[in-house]
Amino acid sequence: MAKKSKFFLISGIILVVVFVLVYVGVTLTSNLGKTKTQVTAEDAAKRLNKLYSNISVSMDTPIKGQIDLNPVDVADSLPEISKFPITVNNTTNNFVEIFSSPEKGGTGVDGWLTEVATEFNKANINVNGKPASVKIRNIASGTGVDYIKSGKYIPDAITPSNELWGEMIKASGVKTQLVTKRLVGNVPGIVLSKAKYDALVDKYGSVNVKTVTEAIANNEFSMGYTDPFASSTGLNFLVTALNTFDSSNILGDKAVQGFEKFQANVPFTASTTIQMRDAAKSGMLDGFVLEYQTFVNASDLKSGYVFTPFGVRHDSPLYALGDLPQEKLDVIKKFADFVAQDKYQNTAKEKGFNSLEEYKSELAVVDGNLLSSAQKLWKEKKNGNKAIAAVFVTDVSGSMAGEPLNRLKESLLKGQKFLGRDNSIGLVSYSSDVTINLPIGKYDTNQQSMFVGAVDSLQASGGTATFDGIVVALKMLEDELAVNPTSKPLIFVLSDGETNEGHTLKDIKSLIETYKVPIYTIGYNANIKALQSISSINEAASINADTDDVVYKIGNLFNVQM
């Protein structure tokens, strides 16, 4: 019996050892021939399925809503002009209001025009026998032009970053008089890491928009630029790039084909300069576009990057607008003369302006109608052959009841006009549980109607399981990409940012990083910091959607990303 027991014991040990060796062998060999990316993707899929299985998910029956087929009304989406700050108030009744771009109409290094205008108002200057003064409103060039073109609000004058905006105002039918081509000197540029700059010089002999667009078209490096509907540098880069493809016709077939090839390899278009710079800091981009005045004041950029000028100079022209009385025109001209004094031009240099004076614009001024057509072309072609697949994740917890949910609905119902019919859209809502209100589908008229119906039906109650909602959106996108692998996935989270149930950011952060899906967050009466922590994972934007400008902000965001 003792021998028999010993035999079984030894046999059992042998079997255990064999099992362990087989298990280890299978585990090791299962990843043979697979790249690290493939292994990571498989692990992510398993983890996503596990997280998804722990969430209570229900499916709504889509209900069609009434859609509005009228084109976007820009004036209706713009907030009241009081949203944009007055940085210098007039001190007399004989005054003019001037829209100023933010790099000079703000504070600190961006406050040069603010300081000069303050000095002008203190100088007790008489124009036509009356004391004169100016009022400066700090507003981005593209946004200011939207107010003027739409007729929502027209100031007495505007000083955008460059002349392209002036041409667009002129083309819209608003009377436009160029008072001076330059208040202060500035230049847009392509900012490249030193290593990438040297590599391009070695291969192409020089760095300029032509060599950069060629290198990007050949997928040799990653570069981002800003929204050409809102950003002066983005608009300048767009028309300069089109010009490199065909200088005789920037909207001709040759230019369009060149742009499509180039744009197919652009991984990132930023809604704002700040978002773009954050992406650059993360190492995601080898290059991006920026004004020199901003570049020279960014200590974290000067040492590791090279600035190369391009396009039309950004010399802050000054335009008088509308049928102004002569006395207002005289105040504007007097202010332009005041600004031109050496004293104030030297102060500008201290703030980063009036450098690179040897650079001459490499483009002639472009007709405003042509610029508008170039923007439309960009909107149509910016995603190349990659349609967007996006899931909107909406917070319907009890804390969203009332005004926050009403604004969320208004945002989506008005913002959906910017979504683009070639894209695919889905909608998820969450409180304590998650509901798929609308599965992902191509955004044709039928899907649009069901999207509107789903948004209209949202009601608030319960807890807040934000990250459960994101997991469900990731799962929907994973299934969509299995069918349409060339789609570009996006998630938009609309919430107050307060998560108190379900999974945490810690639970899903690595998953979001692996899938590399940008998650844009839009906050309503929100914990913005919590939402920013979600968006920052894959370099997406976070919007604080306060009551008066949410529709305009979301329209701009959708215009860029969709």
TORFIKE-934364 format. One record per residue (C-alpha): residue number from 1; residue in one letter; x, y, z. Coordinates in steps of 0.5 Angstrom, whole numbers, plus 500, padded with zeros to 3 digits. Layout:
BEGIN
<site NUM, a, <X, Y, Z>>
...
//
This chain:
BEGIN
<site 1, m, <500, 500, 500>>
<site 2, a, <506, 505, 502>>
<site 3, k, <509, 504, 495>>
<site 4, k, <502, 505, 491>>
<site 5, s, <501, 511, 495>>
<site 6, k, <508, 514, 494>>
<site 7, f, <507, 512, 486>>
<site 8, f, <500, 516, 486>>
<site 9, l, <504, 522, 490>>
<site 10, i, <510, 522, 485>>
<site 11, s, <505, 522, 479>>
<site 12, g, <501, 527, 482>>
<site 13, i, <507, 532, 482>>
<site 14, i, <509, 530, 475>>
<site 15, l, <502, 532, 473>>
<site 16, v, <502, 539, 476>>
<site 17, v, <509, 540, 474>>
<site 18, v, <507, 538, 467>>
<site 19, f, <501, 543, 467>>
<site 20, v, <505, 549, 470>>
<site 21, l, <510, 548, 464>>
<site 22, v, <504, 547, 459>>
<site 23, y, <500, 553, 462>>
<site 24, v, <507, 558, 462>>
<site 25, g, <508, 555, 455>>
<site 26, v, <502, 557, 452>>
<site 27, t, <502, 564, 455>>
<site 28, l, <509, 565, 453>>
<site 29, t, <507, 563, 446>>
<site 30, s, <500, 566, 445>>
<site 31, n, <504, 573, 444>>
<site 32, l, <509, 570, 439>>
<site 33, g, <509, 574, 433>>
<site 34, k, <505, 580, 436>>
<site 35, t, <507, 587, 436>>
<site 36, k, <507, 590, 443>>
<site 37, t, <501, 594, 440>>
<site 38, q, <497, 588, 438>>
<site 39, v, <498, 585, 445>>
<site 40, t, <496, 592, 449>>
<site 41, a, <490, 592, 444>>
<site 42, e, <488, 585, 446>>
<site 43, d, <489, 587, 453>>
<site 44, a, <485, 593, 453>>
<site 45, a, <479, 590, 449>>
<site 46, k, <479, 584, 455>>
<site 47, r, <479, 590, 460>>
<site 48, l, <474, 594, 456>>
<site 49, n, <469, 588, 456>>
<site 50, k, <470, 586, 463>>
<site 51, l, <468, 594, 465>>
<site 52, y, <462, 594, 461>>
<site 53, s, <460, 587, 463>>
<site 54, n, <459, 591, 470>>
<site 55, i, <455, 596, 468>>
<site 56, s, <447, 596, 468>>
<site 57, v, <446, 599, 460>>
<site 58, s, <439, 599, 457>>
<site 59, m, <437, 601, 450>>
<site 60, d, <432, 606, 449>>
<site 61, t, <427, 606, 443>>
<site 62, p, <429, 612, 438>>
<site 63, i, <424, 617, 437>>
<site 64, k, <424, 622, 431>>
<site 65, g, <424, 629, 433>>
<site 66, q, <423, 635, 429>>
<site 67, i, <429, 638, 425>>
<site 68, d, <431, 645, 423>>
<site 69, l, <434, 645, 416>>
<site 70, n, <435, 652, 416>>
<site 71, p, <443, 654, 415>>
<site 72, v, <446, 656, 421>>
<site 73, d, <445, 663, 424>>
<site 74, v, <451, 665, 426>>
<site 75, a, <448, 672, 429>>
<site 76, d, <443, 667, 434>>
<site 77, s, <449, 663, 436>>
<site 78, l, <453, 669, 438>>
<site 79, p, <453, 671, 446>>
<site 80, e, <451, 678, 448>>
<site 81, i, <458, 683, 446>>
<site 82, s, <458, 684, 454>>
<site 83, k, <461, 677, 454>>
<site 84, f, <468, 680, 451>>
<site 85, p, <471, 685, 456>>
<site 86, i, <473, 692, 455>>
<site 87, t, <480, 693, 457>>
<site 88, v, <480, 700, 456>>
<site 89, n, <474, 705, 458>>
<site 90, n, <473, 711, 454>>
<site 91, t, <474, 717, 458>>
<site 92, t, <470, 722, 454>>
<site 93, n, <463, 723, 450>>
<site 94, n, <467, 724, 443>>
<site 95, f, <470, 716, 443>>
<site 96, v, <471, 710, 438>>
<site 97, e, <470, 703, 440>>
<site 98, i, <475, 698, 437>>
<site 99, f, <475, 691, 437>>
<site 100, s, <483, 689, 439>>
<site 101, s, <486, 682, 438>>
<site 102, p, <488, 678, 444>>
<site 103, e, <495, 678, 443>>
<site 104, k, <495, 686, 444>>
<site 105, g, <489, 688, 447>>
<site 106, g, <489, 684, 454>>
<site 107, t, <494, 684, 460>>
<site 108, g, <501, 683, 461>>
<site 109, v, <505, 681, 455>>
<site 110, d, <499, 681, 451>>
<site 111, g, <497, 688, 454>>
<site 112, w, <501, 693, 449>>
<site 113, l, <495, 696, 446>>
<site 114, t, <491, 696, 452>>
<site 115, e, <497, 700, 455>>
<site 116, v, <498, 705, 449>>
<site 117, a, <490, 706, 449>>
<site 118, t, <490, 708, 456>>
<site 119, e, <496, 713, 455>>
<site 120, f, <492, 716, 449>>
<site 121, n, <486, 717, 454>>
<site 122, k, <490, 721, 459>>
<site 123, a, <493, 725, 454>>
<site 124, n, <487, 730, 453>>
<site 125, i, <488, 730, 446>>
<site 126, n, <483, 734, 442>>
<site 127, v, <480, 732, 435>>
<site 128, n, <476, 737, 432>>
<site 129, g, <476, 742, 438>>
<site 130, k, <473, 736, 443>>
<site 131, p, <477, 732, 448>>
<site 132, a, <477, 725, 445>>
<site 133, s, <478, 718, 447>>
<site 134, v, <478, 710, 445>>
<site 135, k, <474, 704, 448>>
<site 136, i, <478, 697, 447>>
<site 137, r, <474, 691, 447>>
<site 138, n, <479, 685, 447>>
<site 139, i, <476, 679, 442>>
<site 140, a, <479, 674, 438>>
<site 141, s, <480, 676, 431>>
<site 142, g, <475, 671, 428>>
<site 143, t, <470, 672, 433>>
<site 144, g, <470, 679, 432>>
<site 145, v, <469, 678, 425>>
<site 146, d, <463, 674, 426>>
<site 147, y, <460, 679, 430>>
<site 148, i, <461, 684, 424>>
<site 149, k, <459, 680, 418>>
<site 150, s, <453, 677, 422>>
<site 151, g, <451, 685, 424>>
<site 152, k, <450, 682, 431>>
<site 153, y, <455, 688, 433>>
<site 154, i, <459, 693, 429>>
<site 155, p, <464, 697, 433>>
<site 156, d, <467, 703, 430>>
<site 157, a, <474, 700, 428>>
<site 158, i, <477, 693, 429>>
<site 159, t, <485, 691, 429>>
<site 160, p, <485, 684, 427>>
<site 161, s, <492, 680, 427>>
<site 162, n, <492, 681, 420>>
<site 163, e, <489, 683, 413>>
<site 164, l, <486, 677, 411>>
<site 165, w, <480, 678, 416>>
<site 166, g, <479, 685, 413>>
<site 167, e, <478, 683, 407>>
<site 168, m, <473, 678, 409>>
<site 169, i, <469, 684, 412>>
<site 170, k, <470, 688, 406>>
<site 171, a, <467, 682, 402>>
<site 172, s, <461, 681, 407>>
<site 173, g, <458, 688, 405>>
<site 174, v, <460, 692, 411>>
<site 175, k, <464, 698, 409>>
<site 176, t, <471, 698, 411>>
<site 177, q, <476, 703, 411>>
<site 178, l, <484, 701, 412>>
<site 179, v, <486, 707, 416>>
<site 180, t, <493, 704, 417>>
<site 181, k, <496, 697, 415>>
<site 182, r, <500, 697, 421>>
<site 183, l, <499, 698, 428>>
<site 184, v, <505, 694, 431>>
<site 185, g, <509, 688, 428>>
<site 186, n, <508, 681, 428>>
<site 187, v, <510, 675, 424>>
<site 188, p, <506, 668, 424>>
<site 189, g, <511, 662, 424>>
<site 190, i, <512, 654, 424>>
<site 191, v, <515, 652, 430>>
<site 192, l, <519, 646, 430>>
<site 193, s, <523, 642, 435>>
<site 194, k, <530, 643, 433>>
<site 195, a, <531, 635, 432>>
<site 196, k, <526, 636, 426>>
<site 197, y, <528, 642, 424>>
<site 198, d, <535, 640, 423>>
<site 199, a, <532, 633, 419>>
<site 200, l, <528, 637, 414>>
<site 201, v, <534, 642, 413>>
<site 202, d, <538, 636, 411>>
<site 203, k, <533, 633, 407>>
<site 204, y, <530, 639, 403>>
<site 205, g, <535, 644, 404>>
<site 206, s, <531, 649, 408>>
<site 207, v, <524, 649, 412>>
<site 208, n, <518, 653, 409>>
<site 209, v, <511, 652, 408>>
<site 210, k, <512, 648, 402>>
<site 211, t, <517, 643, 405>>
<site 212, v, <513, 642, 411>>
<site 213, t, <507, 641, 407>>
<site 214, e, <511, 636, 403>>
<site 215, a, <514, 632, 409>>
<site 216, i, <507, 632, 412>>
<site 217, a, <504, 629, 406>>
<site 218, n, <509, 624, 406>>
<site 219, n, <508, 622, 413>>
<site 220, e, <515, 624, 415>>
<site 221, f, <513, 628, 421>>
<site 222, s, <507, 630, 426>>
<site 223, m, <504, 638, 426>>
<site 224, g, <498, 641, 428>>
<site 225, y, <495, 648, 427>>
<site 226, t, <489, 652, 429>>
<site 227, d, <482, 653, 427>>
<site 228, p, <482, 657, 421>>
<site 229, f, <475, 660, 422>>
<site 230, a, <477, 663, 429>>
<site 231, s, <485, 663, 429>>
<site 232, s, <489, 668, 425>>
<site 233, t, <495, 664, 424>>
<site 234, g, <490, 658, 422>>
<site 235, l, <487, 662, 417>>
<site 236, n, <494, 664, 414>>
<site 237, f, <497, 657, 414>>
<site 238, l, <491, 654, 411>>
<site 239, v, <491, 659, 405>>
<site 240, t, <499, 659, 405>>
<site 241, a, <499, 652, 404>>
<site 242, l, <493, 652, 399>>
<site 243, n, <498, 657, 395>>
<site 244, t, <504, 652, 395>>
<site 245, f, <500, 647, 392>>
<site 246, d, <497, 652, 386>>
<site 247, s, <499, 659, 387>>
<site 248, s, <495, 660, 380>>
<site 249, n, <488, 658, 383>>
<site 250, i, <488, 656, 391>>
<site 251, l, <482, 653, 390>>
<site 252, g, <483, 649, 383>>
<site 253, d, <483, 641, 383>>
<site 254, k, <491, 641, 384>>
<site 255, a, <491, 645, 390>>
<site 256, v, <485, 641, 393>>
<site 257, q, <489, 634, 391>>
<site 258, g, <495, 637, 395>>
<site 259, f, <491, 639, 401>>
<site 260, e, <487, 633, 401>>
<site 261, k, <494, 629, 401>>
<site 262, f, <497, 633, 406>>
<site 263, q, <491, 634, 411>>
<site 264, a, <491, 626, 411>>
<site 265, n, <497, 626, 415>>
<site 266, v, <495, 632, 420>>
<site 267, p, <493, 629, 426>>
<site 268, f, <491, 635, 430>>
<site 269, t, <487, 641, 429>>
<site 270, a, <486, 645, 435>>
<site 271, s, <481, 649, 437>>
<site 272, t, <485, 654, 441>>
<site 273, t, <493, 656, 441>>
<site 274, i, <493, 653, 448>>
<site 275, q, <490, 647, 447>>
<site 276, m, <495, 646, 441>>
<site 277, r, <501, 648, 446>>
<site 278, d, <499, 643, 451>>
<site 279, a, <499, 638, 445>>
<site 280, a, <506, 640, 443>>
<site 281, k, <509, 639, 451>>
<site 282, s, <506, 632, 451>>
<site 283, g, <511, 630, 445>>
<site 284, m, <505, 629, 441>>
<site 285, l, <507, 634, 435>>
<site 286, d, <514, 635, 432>>
<site 287, g, <511, 642, 430>>
<site 288, f, <505, 647, 430>>
<site 289, v, <504, 654, 428>>
<site 290, l, <504, 660, 433>>
<site 291, e, <505, 668, 432>>
<site 292, y, <512, 670, 434>>
<site 293, q, <510, 675, 440>>
<site 294, t, <507, 669, 443>>
<site 295, f, <513, 664, 442>>
<site 296, v, <518, 669, 444>>
<site 297, n, <515, 670, 451>>
<site 298, a, <514, 662, 452>>
<site 299, s, <520, 660, 456>>
<site 300, d, <519, 653, 455>>
<site 301, l, <519, 654, 447>>
<site 302, k, <525, 658, 446>>
<site 303, s, <530, 653, 448>>
<site 304, g, <528, 647, 444>>
<site 305, y, <524, 650, 438>>
<site 306, v, <526, 653, 432>>
<site 307, f, <521, 659, 429>>
<site 308, t, <520, 659, 421>>
<site 309, p, <516, 665, 419>>
<site 310, f, <510, 664, 413>>
<site 311, g, <505, 667, 410>>
<site 312, v, <502, 674, 411>>
<site 313, r, <505, 678, 416>>
<site 314, h, <501, 680, 422>>
<site 315, d, <502, 687, 423>>
<site 316, s, <495, 689, 426>>
<site 317, p, <492, 693, 421>>
<site 318, l, <486, 698, 423>>
<site 319, y, <480, 699, 420>>
<site 320, a, <474, 704, 420>>
<site 321, l, <467, 700, 420>>
<site 322, g, <461, 703, 417>>
<site 323, d, <458, 709, 415>>
<site 324, l, <462, 713, 421>>
<site 325, p, <461, 721, 421>>
<site 326, q, <468, 725, 420>>
<site 327, e, <469, 726, 427>>
<site 328, k, <469, 719, 429>>
<site 329, l, <474, 717, 423>>
<site 330, d, <478, 723, 425>>
<site 331, v, <479, 720, 432>>
<site 332, i, <481, 713, 429>>
<site 333, k, <486, 717, 425>>
<site 334, k, <489, 721, 431>>
<site 335, f, <489, 714, 435>>
<site 336, a, <493, 711, 429>>
<site 337, d, <498, 717, 429>>
<site 338, f, <499, 716, 437>>
<site 339, v, <500, 709, 437>>
<site 340, a, <506, 710, 431>>
<site 341, q, <510, 714, 436>>
<site 342, d, <517, 711, 437>>
<site 343, k, <516, 711, 445>>
<site 344, y, <510, 706, 444>>
<site 345, q, <513, 702, 438>>
<site 346, n, <519, 701, 443>>
<site 347, t, <515, 699, 448>>
<site 348, a, <512, 694, 444>>
<site 349, k, <519, 691, 442>>
<site 350, e, <519, 689, 450>>
<site 351, k, <513, 685, 449>>
<site 352, g, <515, 681, 443>>
<site 353, f, <513, 685, 437>>
<site 354, n, <517, 689, 432>>
<site 355, s, <522, 683, 431>>
<site 356, l, <523, 679, 425>>
<site 357, e, <522, 686, 421>>
<site 358, e, <526, 683, 415>>
<site 359, y, <521, 678, 413>>
<site 360, k, <516, 680, 408>>
<site 361, s, <509, 677, 406>>
<site 362, e, <510, 671, 402>>
<site 363, l, <503, 672, 400>>
<site 364, a, <499, 678, 396>>
<site 365, v, <493, 680, 400>>
<site 366, v, <487, 674, 398>>
<site 367, d, <480, 676, 396>>
<site 368, g, <475, 676, 402>>
<site 369, n, <470, 671, 398>>
<site 370, l, <476, 667, 396>>
<site 371, l, <478, 666, 404>>
<site 372, s, <471, 664, 405>>
<site 373, s, <471, 659, 400>>
<site 374, a, <478, 656, 403>>
<site 375, q, <475, 656, 410>>
<site 376, k, <469, 652, 407>>
<site 377, l, <474, 647, 403>>
<site 378, w, <477, 646, 409>>
<site 379, k, <471, 644, 413>>
<site 380, e, <469, 639, 407>>
<site 381, k, <476, 636, 406>>
<site 382, k, <480, 637, 413>>
<site 383, n, <478, 629, 415>>
<site 384, g, <480, 627, 408>>
<site 385, n, <477, 620, 407>>
<site 386, k, <476, 619, 415>>
<site 387, a, <469, 620, 417>>
<site 388, i, <468, 621, 424>>
<site 389, a, <465, 616, 429>>
<site 390, a, <463, 620, 435>>
<site 391, v, <459, 619, 441>>
<site 392, f, <455, 624, 445>>
<site 393, v, <455, 622, 453>>
<site 394, t, <450, 626, 457>>
<site 395, d, <449, 627, 464>>
<site 396, v, <442, 626, 466>>
<site 397, s, <443, 626, 474>>
<site 398, g, <439, 629, 479>>
<site 399, s, <444, 635, 479>>
<site 400, m, <443, 637, 472>>
<site 401, a, <436, 638, 473>>
<site 402, g, <433, 645, 471>>
<site 403, e, <438, 650, 468>>
<site 404, p, <444, 646, 466>>
<site 405, l, <440, 640, 463>>
<site 406, n, <436, 646, 459>>
<site 407, r, <442, 649, 457>>
<site 408, l, <445, 642, 455>>
<site 409, k, <439, 640, 450>>
<site 410, e, <440, 647, 447>>
<site 411, s, <447, 646, 446>>
<site 412, l, <446, 640, 442>>
<site 413, l, <440, 642, 438>>
<site 414, k, <443, 648, 436>>
<site 415, g, <450, 645, 435>>
<site 416, q, <448, 639, 431>>
<site 417, k, <448, 643, 425>>
<site 418, f, <455, 643, 425>>
<site 419, l, <456, 636, 425>>
<site 420, g, <457, 634, 418>>
<site 421, r, <453, 629, 414>>
<site 422, d, <459, 624, 412>>
<site 423, n, <460, 623, 420>>
<site 424, s, <457, 618, 424>>
<site 425, i, <453, 620, 431>>
<site 426, g, <451, 616, 437>>
<site 427, l, <448, 618, 444>>
<site 428, v, <449, 616, 451>>
<site 429, s, <446, 618, 457>>
<site 430, y, <448, 617, 464>>
<site 431, s, <445, 618, 471>>
<site 432, s, <446, 612, 476>>
<site 433, d, <446, 607, 470>>
<site 434, v, <447, 608, 463>>
<site 435, t, <442, 608, 457>>
<site 436, i, <444, 608, 450>>
<site 437, n, <439, 613, 447>>
<site 438, l, <441, 612, 440>>
<site 439, p, <446, 607, 437>>
<site 440, i, <452, 610, 432>>
<site 441, g, <449, 611, 425>>
<site 442, k, <451, 615, 419>>
<site 443, y, <448, 623, 420>>
<site 444, d, <443, 623, 415>>
<site 445, t, <436, 626, 416>>
<site 446, n, <433, 620, 419>>
<site 447, q, <439, 620, 424>>
<site 448, q, <439, 627, 425>>
<site 449, s, <431, 627, 427>>
<site 450, m, <433, 621, 432>>
<site 451, f, <438, 625, 435>>
<site 452, v, <434, 631, 436>>
<site 453, g, <428, 626, 439>>
<site 454, a, <433, 623, 443>>
<site 455, v, <436, 630, 446>>
<site 456, d, <429, 632, 447>>
<site 457, s, <427, 626, 451>>
<site 458, l, <433, 627, 456>>
<site 459, q, <430, 628, 463>>
<site 460, a, <434, 628, 470>>
<site 461, s, <434, 624, 476>>
<site 462, g, <439, 619, 480>>
<site 463, g, <447, 619, 481>>
<site 464, t, <452, 621, 477>>
<site 465, a, <456, 615, 474>>
<site 466, t, <460, 619, 469>>
<site 467, f, <466, 614, 467>>
<site 468, d, <461, 608, 466>>
<site 469, g, <458, 613, 461>>
<site 470, i, <465, 613, 458>>
<site 471, v, <466, 606, 458>>
<site 472, v, <459, 605, 454>>
<site 473, a, <461, 610, 449>>
<site 474, l, <468, 606, 448>>
<site 475, k, <465, 600, 447>>
<site 476, m, <460, 603, 442>>
<site 477, l, <466, 606, 438>>
<site 478, e, <470, 599, 439>>
<site 479, d, <464, 596, 435>>
<site 480, e, <463, 601, 430>>
<site 481, l, <471, 601, 428>>
<site 482, a, <470, 593, 427>>
<site 483, v, <465, 595, 422>>
<site 484, n, <468, 601, 419>>
<site 485, p, <476, 601, 421>>
<site 486, t, <478, 608, 418>>
<site 487, s, <473, 612, 422>>
<site 488, k, <476, 617, 427>>
<site 489, p, <473, 616, 434>>
<site 490, l, <471, 622, 438>>
<site 491, i, <467, 622, 445>>
<site 492, f, <464, 629, 447>>
<site 493, v, <462, 629, 455>>
<site 494, l, <457, 634, 457>>
<site 495, s, <456, 634, 464>>
<site 496, d, <457, 638, 471>>
<site 497, g, <463, 634, 472>>
<site 498, e, <461, 631, 479>>
<site 499, t, <462, 623, 479>>
<site 500, n, <459, 620, 485>>
<site 501, e, <457, 613, 483>>
<site 502, g, <460, 607, 478>>
<site 503, h, <467, 607, 476>>
<site 504, t, <473, 612, 477>>
<site 505, l, <478, 616, 473>>
<site 506, k, <483, 611, 476>>
<site 507, d, <479, 605, 473>>
<site 508, i, <479, 607, 466>>
<site 509, k, <485, 612, 465>>
<site 510, s, <490, 607, 462>>
<site 511, l, <484, 604, 457>>
<site 512, i, <483, 611, 455>>
<site 513, e, <490, 612, 454>>
<site 514, t, <491, 605, 450>>
<site 515, y, <485, 607, 445>>
<site 516, k, <487, 614, 444>>
<site 517, v, <480, 617, 443>>
<site 518, p, <480, 624, 444>>
<site 519, i, <475, 626, 450>>
<site 520, y, <472, 633, 449>>
<site 521, t, <468, 635, 455>>
<site 522, i, <463, 641, 456>>
<site 523, g, <461, 643, 463>>
<site 524, y, <455, 646, 465>>
<site 525, n, <455, 649, 472>>
<site 526, a, <461, 644, 473>>
<site 527, n, <467, 642, 476>>
<site 528, i, <471, 644, 470>>
<site 529, k, <478, 641, 473>>
<site 530, a, <475, 634, 474>>
<site 531, l, <473, 635, 466>>
<site 532, q, <479, 638, 464>>
<site 533, s, <483, 632, 467>>
<site 534, i, <479, 627, 463>>
<site 535, s, <480, 631, 456>>
<site 536, s, <488, 632, 458>>
<site 537, i, <489, 625, 457>>
<site 538, n, <489, 625, 450>>
<site 539, e, <490, 632, 448>>
<site 540, a, <482, 634, 447>>
<site 541, a, <479, 641, 449>>
<site 542, s, <475, 642, 455>>
<site 543, i, <469, 648, 455>>
<site 544, n, <466, 652, 461>>
<site 545, a, <459, 652, 458>>
<site 546, d, <456, 658, 461>>
<site 547, t, <449, 661, 460>>
<site 548, d, <451, 666, 454>>
<site 549, d, <456, 663, 450>>
<site 550, v, <455, 655, 450>>
<site 551, v, <452, 655, 443>>
<site 552, y, <457, 659, 440>>
<site 553, k, <463, 655, 443>>
<site 554, i, <460, 648, 442>>
<site 555, g, <459, 650, 434>>
<site 556, n, <466, 652, 434>>
<site 557, l, <468, 646, 437>>
<site 558, f, <464, 641, 433>>
<site 559, n, <466, 646, 427>>
<site 560, v, <473, 644, 428>>
<site 561, q, <473, 637, 430>>
<site 562, m, <467, 634, 426>>
//
